[in-house]
Amino acid sequence: MGLPPRRRLLALVGLLLAALVFVSLAMLSPSRREEDPTRPPAAHTVADAPADEPDRPPVPSACAGPPPAAGNADFEARVVELVNEQRGAVGLPPLKRVEELTGSSRWFARAMATQDYFAEDHDTYVRSGGELRLACRWSVRIGWFYPGWTALAETIAAGHETPEEVARDWMESPGHRAKILSRDHWETGAGYWAGGSEGHYWVVDFGRRGDSFPVVIDGEARRTPTREVRLHVYGSWREMRLRNDGDPFGPWRTFTSDLDWRLADGAGLRTVTVEMRDGRTLATASDTIRLSPEPPT
């Protein structure tokens, strides 16, 4: 057993970057920190990036790559649920958890743990001969996993032992709170990895893509005890139609962003698919949730 996790909390308020304006971020060289158990776990947030990164840019292997299997899938899913609970508490729509941002978050959490650093500037580093060297900037790394983005952001932390603990500290920091409650993003993913000198590493990536219009069931809850759920559908459309699992679509109806829906009967993984249209523009989105009825008493 090592020393208890440090209780550091660092925050960097996100700044929007206008076209053709360069903003220099304060760069703090990541390194192995002196032990100080009186400090809170480390946390950091970063500004939105400008939408000028190329799609699927080539990157060195130290910058990005195939994401690992989950270090703790329950932790990751719970972080997304907690983020959406906070958004719902102030009337904001839930974010859709997507594989691309889950993969980028998980990859970076593992990278910080295995290379033993905390990226206060969010950039990706690799340790060589005991020293850290820059592998790539943060938006290049996330963009490799999440091409075609129009908005992008990231929040990280280290040292917290549970999803509830890290979410609480993020919400108590103005910079983190602003990022979690931003209207700029529609999709998200969370990553967790144990190891390194901090013990626990947490990453949440936020994004939006111009061609993605997600549907979210019950705030991205993993399961529901009842067939009655609440849907949120992103975008602005004239009409929509829905279906359960592989059933035929229902009739076209006037589009609404939020609506109540009844899942198909039977325990197990249930899928809701939505088609939206406006003139000749058509989009399709789906989400899943596990129906786990409460046992009879």
Phi, psi and omega in degrees: 000134178265192177292155177299152183300141176293149186252048179277150175220111179246143180221141176232113187293134181292137178238131176288136178259120177282158180300136177069013177248130180255129179245123178271129178269146176295119184262119176252122184294117180294137178203168176290123187273158173293143180292128177209089186294352179277346181276150178286164176302151182285145175210151184201146175231163185225157183290159171300146178262152176291149183276062181230012177282140178291154177294134176044061183291148175292136181222155175292158183297336178284351184263323182197169179168184181306130181289149178283167170297155185300135171286327175201092184297325179295318177301314183297314180295323181293323177300317179296318177301317181293321175301314181289330174297318178294322178294317180297329181294338179247017174081017178266150180288155179286151175272145178273127176281123183237154184297322184298313180282332172296316179296318181293320179295315182294319180299317183289322177300316178294320181299315180295321181292313185284328177271355175057064173208164174238116189277087180296338176262001179072354179287162184263133182235161174228142182267127180222123181060031180085353180251152177265136174233147183292130175262316177189164177285157189298320183289331175293317179300307182295321180298333177295321178281331194228067183290157177081017184285152175243346174211146187205142177200166182209144174229135181227163177202164178210147176100334181290142186266340183224157175302321181297321180294313182291321179296321179296316180293321176301316183288340177274354178257123182305321181294315179293317180301316180298322180290316180296326183261018180289146174270359186282344188242146179244341186231159182205173173196146180237143177232147179221141174212138177263144178137191179065179182290340179274340178090319183216132180235132185234136179222134170234123176255142180237144179199172174210138178239143185295336184253015182242127181231083191291156166245138184234128179263125173047046175063029182065030172297147181283333182209163178221140178275353184227156179286343182277118182228171179243131180251145166236131181240127182277154177106178177231112188228167178271318183221163177210157170215153189228161174208156173261133174048234181262014180292161174296154175293147171284182181290157174295141179222165177299136183291138170218139184289327184234131181205154173277147183214152179247119179290161173296153182287156176106130179295151179127187182285123181247143182238136173243128179243138181235133169251136179236144177214153176210101188068235180268357180273128182228139177222153179229141178214155178213161176212159181234156174206149181267122177273114182231082182302144177294139179296147180297145180266000000 
